[in-house]
Amino acid sequence: MGKGQRATQVYRSTEFIEQRRDEDGLVLGGDPFKLAPSTSASLLETETAAKRSMAGSKPQAKATATAKAASSSPSHDAGELESVPTFILVTTYLSFLMLIIFAHLRDFFGKLVYPEMYVQLREQNGYAPMVSDFESLWTRRLYGRIRDCFNRPITGVAGGHVNLLERVSHDFNRSFEFTGRVRNVLNLASYNYLGFAQSEGPCADKVEQAMRENGITQASTRAEAGCSRLLVETEDMVARFVGSEAALIVSMGYATNALNIPALVSKGCLIISDELNHSSLVSGARLSGATIRVFRHNNMASLEKELRHSIAQGQPRTHRPWKKILVVVEGLYSMEGEFCKLPEIVELRRKYGFYLFVDEAHSIGALGKRGRGVCDHFNVDPREVDVLMGTFTKSFGAAGGYIAGSRSLINHLRLKSHSAVYAEAMSVPVLAQVSSSMRMIMGEDREHALEGQQRLDQLAVNSRYFARRLAEMGFMTMGDPGSPVIPLLLFSPAKIPAFSRECLKRNIAVVVVSYPATPIITGRVRFCISASHTREDLDYALEQISEIGDLLLLKFHKGNVDTERIARIDADIDANNIAV
């Protein structure tokens, strides 16, 4: 996936776009997606007319440009690495360099001394190896050494606390064996934002009731015999929840993106994607056959530049206009804890007439005063977003995902998407869990009318409290205020497994992330906050994390607390009337 060519000359296309929008700013036409201009020449004519009309309004244009530049500039967190001591950055690079050098040395001498251990990397019976030794170097020599920090097996429900199956390795993490002991640990690793991952309670009772009445599964695809009343009712509820005309439910979250994007765009279309989008979005974009271009993360200037260049130049070689232009972003980026700049993207949508696809896998249920996602958070009309995607795995304690939008769009997907035609329909227990948890959030469950809002409020309090305390301690954190995902930067490759192991010693489960999931110098730990966490849970975690920070020298702002970040968190707390 390339970043696309740099634009050498760009043109406006506002005249064409305005001709095809109604009074609400929505795209007209019966087709789910509109076509691009018929000829590129119309864009050039529009540019000439635009220059003439702007000749007498330069002061106003200059002020507007200044405001746009300010709004599209990198956020505070995006430039926070500049405040890291040069010593930390240099030692991080040197640490990775030393690891790679020693990995190559071990491979070189290992092939001489223990050749039987490298059989899979050599040619056998005329067949080439599946992977080269260089390609697998990272997995064998770097990731293999810290495998004990990942894929830890659990039993039971991953709620505020989780039961961890203890395991040990006697061969440097090549294999593991269970000790037979189970440890109950504080869970800061699972996406359970609203605490609906429960084996008992009102949602679990309704799941059991639904299974008794409807069985377990439809054992068929949606297009054949898999369409049930429960499925249709749940889809209608999802549409009402997100504020769209209709919705389509898919039984797998990853497939919601990977299988539906190819039904929206194809060859001759253009996808402009944020560089930090999830791999499911990348897979869907590649499967579609459309041309893919990338803009810098959350950088509106980069997005607009790519839009202007793409509209002006058209398709490669032929310069024909694009059939469709689809901009793909996430509502909440889980690796960074940052929100997409939805209001600014919507303004660009009105200006350039592209289609907007927002992945709300992490934001739906977790953001906004009503839990309706990033649109609710920014007070943006959901009709301004052409395609709303979300999953039920994070905030609803279930599985699968949904696509929401106009009725014509959803009808199109029901006929064309592989997820609707070939994949199995969502099972009864999962549908019941989605339905019961969503009714609770919407306040439609009479017996538990207030519980959903209480969970939303508790998540808002917990996430802001935890982020503020970490900043006060001197840790370097990322993300926007109010994000339930709070990344804490570790940098050094040695500190990544050390932090995870020290947390486990203190009965805290966390997720550490390193290259290639993140840039090589920004290894981090992600804290996933939940409404199920009590203040005592968070205080205990903060106390232990502070001790680990002193032990591993992670308090990069110690003695020079990031007052700007604390002020932004406080401003967000005041703006949302949250009592932390």
C-alpha positions in Angstrom: 0.0 0.0 0.0 1.8 3.1 -1.2 1.3 6.7 -0.1 0.5 7.8 -3.7 2.2 10.3 -5.8 2.9 13.8 -4.6 0.6 16.4 -6.2 2.3 18.9 -8.4 -0.8 20.8 -9.3 -4.2 20.7 -7.7 -7.7 22.0 -8.6 -11.0 22.5 -6.9 -14.2 20.6 -7.7 -16.6 22.3 -5.4 -19.0 23.4 -8.2 -19.5 19.8 -9.3 -20.1 18.6 -5.8 -22.6 21.3 -4.9 -24.7 20.5 -7.9 -25.3 17.0 -6.5 -26.2 17.7 -2.9 -29.6 18.5 -1.3 -30.3 21.2 1.3 -29.0 19.1 4.1 -25.6 18.6 2.3 -26.3 14.9 1.5 -25.5 13.3 -1.8 -28.4 13.0 -4.2 -29.1 10.0 -6.3 -30.6 6.5 -5.9 -27.2 4.6 -6.2 -25.5 4.0 -2.8 -22.4 5.8 -4.2 -22.3 8.6 -6.7 -20.0 8.8 -9.7 -17.1 11.2 -10.0 -17.1 14.0 -12.6 -17.6 12.8 -16.2 -14.4 14.5 -17.4 -11.3 15.9 -15.7 -11.7 19.0 -17.8 -14.7 20.1 -15.7 -12.3 20.3 -12.8 -10.0 22.7 -14.6 -12.9 24.9 -15.6 -14.1 25.0 -12.0 -10.6 26.0 -10.8 -10.6 28.9 -13.2 -14.0 30.1 -12.0 -13.0 29.6 -8.4 -9.9 31.8 -8.9 -12.0 34.7 -10.3 -14.6 34.5 -7.5 -11.9 34.5 -4.9 -10.1 37.5 -6.2 -12.1 39.9 -4.2 -12.1 37.9 -1.0 -8.5 37.4 -0.2 -8.6 38.6 3.5 -11.4 36.3 4.3 -9.7 33.4 2.5 -6.5 34.1 4.4 -8.3 34.0 7.7 -10.0 30.7 6.8 -6.8 29.2 5.6 -5.1 30.2 8.9 -7.9 28.6 10.9 -7.7 25.4 8.8 -4.0 25.2 9.2 -4.4 25.5 13.0 -7.1 22.8 13.1 -5.2 20.4 10.8 -1.8 20.7 12.6 -0.6 17.7 14.4 -2.0 17.2 17.8 0.0 17.6 21.0 0.4 13.9 21.4 1.5 13.5 17.8 4.5 15.7 18.5 5.1 14.6 22.0 8.2 12.5 21.0 10.0 15.7 20.5 10.1 16.1 24.3 11.8 12.8 24.8 15.4 13.1 25.8 17.7 12.4 22.9 19.5 9.8 25.1 16.4 7.7 25.3 15.8 7.8 21.5 19.5 6.9 20.8 19.6 4.1 23.3 16.4 2.7 21.9 17.8 2.5 18.4 21.1 1.1 19.7 19.2 -1.6 21.7 17.3 -2.8 18.6 20.6 -2.7 16.6 22.4 -4.9 19.2 19.5 -7.3 19.3 19.5 -7.8 15.5 23.3 -8.1 15.4 23.3 -10.8 18.1 20.4 -12.5 16.4 22.4 -12.8 13.2 25.5 -14.0 15.1 23.4 -16.7 16.9 22.0 -17.8 13.5 25.5 -18.0 12.0 27.1 -20.1 14.7 23.9 -22.1 15.3 23.9 -23.3 11.7 27.4 -24.6 12.2 27.0 -26.2 15.6 23.3 -27.3 15.5 22.4 -27.7 11.9 19.4 -29.9 12.7 17.7 -26.9 14.3 17.7 -25.0 11.0 16.4 -27.7 8.7 13.2 -25.8 8.0 15.3 -22.8 6.7 17.2 -24.9 4.2 16.3 -26.3 0.8 15.0 -29.9 1.1 14.5 -32.4 -1.7 14.6 -29.6 -4.3 11.9 -27.6 -2.5 12.7 -24.1 -1.3 12.0 -23.2 2.3 8.7 -21.7 3.2 10.4 -18.6 4.7 14.0 -17.4 4.6 16.1 -17.2 7.7 16.1 -13.4 7.4 12.3 -13.2 7.1 11.8 -15.3 10.2 14.6 -13.7 12.2 12.3 -11.3 14.1 9.9 -14.1 15.0 12.6 -16.6 16.1 15.1 -14.4 17.8 13.2 -11.4 19.1 9.6 -12.2 19.5 10.4 -15.7 20.6 12.3 -14.4 23.6 9.3 -12.6 25.0 6.5 -15.0 24.0 5.5 -15.4 27.6 4.2 -11.8 27.6 1.6 -12.6 24.8 -1.3 -15.0 24.3 -1.6 -15.8 27.9 -4.4 -18.4 28.3 -7.4 -17.5 30.5 -10.5 -19.2 31.8 -13.9 -17.7 32.5 -15.1 -14.3 31.5 -12.6 -11.5 30.8 -14.3 -8.9 33.1 -12.7 -6.4 35.5 -10.7 -9.3 36.9 -9.8 -12.5 34.9 -8.6 -16.0 35.8 -5.2 -16.6 34.3 -3.8 -20.1 33.7 -0.3 -20.1 35.0 2.4 -21.6 32.6 6.1 -21.9 32.6 8.8 -22.5 29.9 12.0 -24.5 30.3 13.3 -23.9 26.8 13.4 -20.2 26.4 9.7 -19.9 25.4 9.8 -22.4 22.6 7.2 -24.4 24.4 5.1 -23.9 27.6 3.6 -26.3 30.1 0.8 -25.5 32.6 1.4 -25.6 36.3 -2.2 -26.3 37.2 -2.6 -23.1 39.2 -5.1 -20.3 38.3 -4.4 -16.7 39.3 -7.1 -14.0 39.6 -5.6 -10.8 38.2 -6.8 -7.3 37.6 -7.6 -7.1 33.9 -6.3 -3.9 32.1 -5.8 -5.8 28.9 -9.3 -6.7 27.6 -11.7 -4.5 25.5 -14.6 -4.6 27.9 -15.4 -0.9 28.0 -18.9 -1.0 29.5 -18.4 -4.2 31.6 -20.9 -6.3 29.7 -18.6 -9.3 29.7 -20.4 -11.1 32.5 -21.5 -14.7 33.1 -24.4 -13.6 35.2 -26.8 -10.7 35.3 -29.7 -9.4 33.2 -27.9 -9.9 29.9 -26.8 -13.4 30.7 -30.4 -14.3 31.8 -31.8 -13.0 28.5 -29.2 -14.9 26.5 -30.3 -18.1 28.3 -34.0 -17.4 27.7 -33.3 -16.7 24.0 -31.5 -20.0 23.6 -34.4 -21.9 25.2 -36.9 -20.2 22.8 -34.8 -20.1 19.5 -32.1 -22.7 19.9 -28.4 -22.0 19.3 -27.9 -21.2 15.7 -29.7 -20.9 12.3 -27.1 -23.2 10.7 -27.4 -21.3 7.4 -26.4 -18.1 5.7 -28.5 -14.9 5.9 -29.4 -15.2 2.2 -30.8 -18.7 2.6 -32.5 -19.8 5.8 -30.5 -17.8 8.3 -32.8 -14.8 8.5 -34.7 -14.8 11.8 -37.0 -12.4 13.6 -34.4 -11.9 16.3 -31.8 -11.0 13.6 -34.2 -8.5 11.9 -35.2 -6.9 15.2 -31.6 -6.5 16.3 -30.6 -4.9 13.0 -33.4 -2.4 13.3 -32.2 -1.7 16.9 -28.7 -1.1 15.7 -29.9 1.3 13.0 -31.9 3.3 15.6 -28.9 3.2 18.0 -26.4 4.7 15.5 -29.0 7.0 13.8 -29.0 5.4 10.4 -31.8 4.2 8.1 -30.8 0.5 8.2 -28.1 -1.8 9.3 -26.5 -5.2 8.4 -25.1 -7.5 11.1 -22.1 -9.7 10.3 -21.1 -12.6 12.5 -17.4 -11.7 12.6 -15.9 -8.3 13.3 -12.8 -8.6 11.1 -15.0 -9.8 8.2 -17.3 -6.8 8.6 -14.6 -4.7 7.0 -12.7 -7.3 5.0 -15.8 -8.6 3.1 -18.0 -5.5 2.9 -15.5 -2.9 1.5 -15.0 -5.0 -1.7 -18.8 -4.8 -2.2 -18.6 -1.0 -2.0 -15.7 -0.2 -4.3 -13.9 -2.0 -7.1 -11.5 -1.4 -9.9 -11.6 2.2 -11.1 -12.4 3.5 -7.6 -10.1 5.2 -5.1 -9.7 4.4 -1.4 -7.9 7.1 0.7 -6.9 5.5 4.0 -5.4 6.7 7.2 -1.9 5.3 7.6 -2.8 3.8 11.0 -6.0 2.0 10.0 -6.6 -1.5 11.3 -5.5 -4.5 9.3 -9.1 -5.5 8.5 -9.6 -2.2 6.7 -6.3 -2.8 4.8 -7.4 -6.3 3.9 -10.8 -5.1 2.6 -9.2 -2.4 0.6 -6.7 -4.8 -1.0 -9.5 -7.3 -1.8 -11.6 -4.7 -3.5 -9.2 -4.1 -6.4 -9.5 -0.3 -6.0 -6.5 2.0 -6.1 -5.3 2.7 -2.5 -3.6 5.9 -1.3 -2.6 6.8 2.2 -2.6 10.1 4.1 -0.7 10.9 7.3 -2.5 9.9 10.5 -5.1 12.4 11.5 -3.5 15.1 9.3 -6.2 17.0 7.5 -3.8 18.9 5.3 -2.4 15.6 4.0 -5.9 14.3 3.4 -7.0 17.4 1.5 -3.8 17.4 -0.6 -4.4 13.8 -1.6 -8.1 14.5 -2.4 -7.3 17.5 -4.6 -4.5 15.7 -6.5 -6.7 12.6 -7.0 -9.7 14.5 -8.3 -7.6 16.6 -10.6 -5.4 13.9 -12.0 -8.0 11.1 -12.1 -7.0 7.5 -12.7 -3.4 6.6 -13.5 -2.4 6.6 -17.1 -5.9 7.2 -18.5 -6.7 10.2 -16.3 -10.3 9.2 -16.4 -12.4 10.3 -13.4 -12.7 8.0 -10.5 -15.9 6.0 -10.3 -16.0 6.5 -6.5 -13.7 8.0 -3.9 -13.9 6.5 -0.4 -12.1 7.9 2.6 -11.6 5.4 5.3 -10.9 6.3 8.9 -11.4 4.9 12.4 -13.4 6.6 15.1 -10.9 5.7 17.9 -7.4 4.4 17.0 -6.8 1.7 19.6 -3.0 1.8 19.4 -2.8 5.5 19.9 -6.0 6.2 22.0 -6.8 9.1 19.6 -10.1 10.1 18.0 -10.4 10.9 14.3 -11.0 14.5 13.5 -14.5 13.8 12.4 -15.8 17.4 12.2 -13.0 18.4 9.9 -13.3 15.3 7.8 -17.1 16.0 7.4 -16.2 19.6 6.2 -13.9 18.1 3.6 -16.7 15.6 2.6 -19.0 18.5 1.9 -16.4 20.3 -0.1 -15.1 17.4 -2.2 -18.0 15.0 -2.3 -16.2 11.8 -1.4 -17.8 8.9 0.5 -16.9 8.5 4.1 -16.4 5.2 5.9 -15.9 5.4 9.7 -14.8 2.3 11.6 -16.3 2.6 15.1 -15.0 -0.8 16.4 -13.6 0.9 19.5 -15.7 4.1 19.7 -19.2 2.7 19.5 -20.6 2.3 23.0 -17.5 3.9 24.6 -17.7 7.5 23.3 -20.3 10.1 23.6 -22.7 11.0 26.4 -25.2 8.4 25.1 -22.6 5.9 24.0 -23.4 6.4 20.3 -19.8 6.6 19.2 -17.6 9.3 17.7 -20.6 11.1 16.0 -22.2 11.5 19.4 -18.8 12.6 20.9 -18.4 15.4 18.3 -22.2 16.2 17.9 -22.0 15.3 14.2 -25.1 14.1 12.4 -24.7 10.4 11.6 -26.2 11.1 8.2 -23.0 13.0 7.4 -21.2 9.7 7.4 -22.0 7.4 4.4 -20.9 4.1 6.0 -20.8 3.5 9.8 -19.1 0.3 10.8 -18.8 -1.0 14.3 -18.2 -4.2 16.3 -20.0 -5.8 19.3 -16.8 -7.2 20.8 -15.7 -4.2 22.8 -18.6 -2.4 24.4 -21.4 -5.0 24.2 -19.7 -8.2 25.5 -20.6 -10.1 22.3 -19.1 -10.9 18.9 -19.5 -9.8 15.3 -20.1 -6.3 13.8 -22.4 -4.2 11.7 -22.6 -1.9 8.8 -25.1 1.0 9.0 -26.1 3.6 6.4 -28.8 4.4 4.0 -31.5 1.8 3.2 -30.3 1.5 -0.4 -26.7 0.9 0.7 -27.7 -1.9 3.1 -30.0 -3.5 0.5 -27.0 -3.4 -1.9 -24.8 -5.1 0.6 -27.3 -7.8 1.4 -27.2 -8.9 -2.2 -23.5 -8.3 -3.0 -21.5 -8.7 0.2 -19.9 -12.1 0.8 -20.6 -11.7 4.5 -24.4 -11.7 3.8 -24.5 -14.2 0.9 -21.9 -16.9 2.0 -21.1 -16.4 5.7 -23.2 -17.9 8.5 -25.8 -15.8 10.2 -25.1 -14.6 13.7 -25.9 -17.2 16.4 -28.9 -16.8 18.8 -26.8 -16.3 22.0 -24.7 -13.5 20.4 -27.8 -11.8 19.0 -29.4 -11.9 22.4 -26.3 -10.5 24.1 -26.2 -7.6 21.6 -29.9 -6.9 21.9 -30.0 -6.9 25.7 -26.9 -4.8 26.2 -27.9 -2.3 23.6 -31.4 -2.0 25.1 -29.8 -1.3 28.4 -27.6 1.5 27.0 -30.6 3.0 25.2 -32.7 2.9 28.4 -35.3 0.7 26.8 -34.9 -2.1 29.4 -37.6 -1.1 32.0 -36.1 -3.2 34.8 -32.6 -1.8 34.2 -33.4 1.6 32.7 -30.7 3.5 34.4 -27.9 0.9 34.4 -26.8 1.6 30.9 -26.2 5.3 31.5 -24.5 4.5 34.8 -22.0 2.3 32.9 -21.4 5.1 30.4 -20.8 7.6 33.2 -18.5 5.2 35.1 -16.4 4.6 32.0 -16.0 8.3 31.4 -14.9 8.9 35.0 -12.5 5.9 35.1 -10.7 6.7 31.9 -10.2 10.4 32.7 -9.1 9.6 36.3 -6.6 7.0 35.2 -5.1 9.2 32.4 -4.8 12.2 34.7 -3.0 10.2 37.5 -0.5 8.7 35.0 0.3 12.2 33.7 0.7 13.5 37.3 3.2 10.7 38.0 5.4 11.8 35.2 4.7 9.0 32.7 4.6 9.8 29.0 1.1 8.8 27.7 -0.7 9.2 24.4 -4.2 9.7 23.3 -7.1 12.1 23.6 -8.9 12.9 26.9 -11.8 10.6 27.4 -10.3 7.7 25.5 -10.8 4.3 27.3 -7.5 3.1 25.7 -4.5 4.8 27.3 -1.1 4.0 25.8 2.0 4.5 28.0 5.3 4.8 26.1 8.1 2.3 27.1 10.6 2.9 24.2 13.4 0.4 25.0 12.9 -3.2 23.8 14.1 -4.5 27.1 11.5 -2.6 29.1 8.6 -3.9 27.0 8.8 -7.5 28.4 10.1 -6.3 31.8 7.0 -4.1 32.3 4.6 -6.9 31.4 6.4 -9.4 33.7 6.5 -6.9 36.6 2.8 -6.2 36.2 2.0 -10.0 36.3 4.1 -10.4 39.5 1.7 -7.8 41.0 -1.4 -9.6 39.6 -2.1 -7.1 36.9 -2.7 -8.2 33.3 -1.6 -5.7 30.6 -1.0 -5.7 26.9 2.5 -4.6 25.6 2.9 -3.6 22.0 6.1 -3.2 19.9 7.4 -3.2 16.4 6.0 -4.1 13.8 2.6 -3.2 15.3 4.0 0.3 16.2 7.0 2.4 15.0 10.2 0.9 16.2 10.9 3.5 18.8 7.5 3.8 20.3 7.0 0.5 22.1 4.1 0.9 24.6 1.7 -0.7 27.0 -2.0 -0.2 26.4 -4.3 0.2 29.4 -7.9 -0.7 28.6 -10.2 0.9 31.1 -13.6 -0.5 31.9 -16.8 0.5 33.7 -16.4 -2.6 35.7 -13.2 -1.3 37.4 -13.7 0.2 40.8 -11.8 3.1 42.2 -9.9 0.7 44.4 -8.9 -1.3 41.4 -7.6 1.7 39.6 -5.8 3.1 42.7 -4.1 -0.3 43.2 -3.0 -0.4 39.6 -1.7 3.1 39.7 0.3 2.4 42.8 1.9 -0.7 41.3 2.5 1.0 37.9 4.2 3.9 39.8 6.6 1.4 41.5 7.3 -0.3 38.2 7.9 3.2 36.6 10.5 4.0 39.2 12.1 0.6 38.8 12.4 0.8 35.0 13.0 4.5 34.8 9.8 5.2 32.8 8.8 8.5 34.3 10.3 10.7 31.6 8.4 13.7 32.8 9.3 13.3 36.5 10.2 16.6 38.0 8.7 18.3 34.8 5.1 17.1 34.7 3.3 17.5 31.4 1.1 20.3 32.6 -0.4 20.9 29.2 -1.7 17.4 29.0 -3.2 17.6 32.5 -4.8 20.9 31.5 -6.4 19.3 28.5 -7.7 16.4 30.6 -9.1 18.9 33.1 -10.7 21.0 30.4 -12.4 17.8 29.0 -13.6 16.9 32.5 -15.1 20.3 33.0 -16.7 20.4 29.5 -18.4 17.1 30.1 -19.4 17.8 33.7 -17.6 14.7 35.0 -17.0 14.3 38.7 -13.6 12.6 38.9 
